[in-house]
Amino acid sequence: MGEIPSGLSPALLALWHDARGDWQKAHDLVDHLTDPVSLHVHAYLHRKEGDIWNADYWYARAKRARPAHSLDEEWESLIDEYL
């Protein structure tokens, strides 16, 4: 699986775990956080889960619109924006 990179924010660490197939660990890292980046990642995770109503709630809290592109493209855009 590789070592966890040091110095990652909780949101980026969540994306790292998500990329390795551990959705629950990713969700647990951002579930209780209220900063805009964590809210955005939280929204993405619920979209990936397939819970669109819940995802839309978190996108609204993050002041973002749910993207129309694929989940893989969204993951990449989150990394590009926040790394």
Order of alpha helices (4+ residues) and beta strands (2+ residues): alpha-alpha-alpha-alpha-alpha
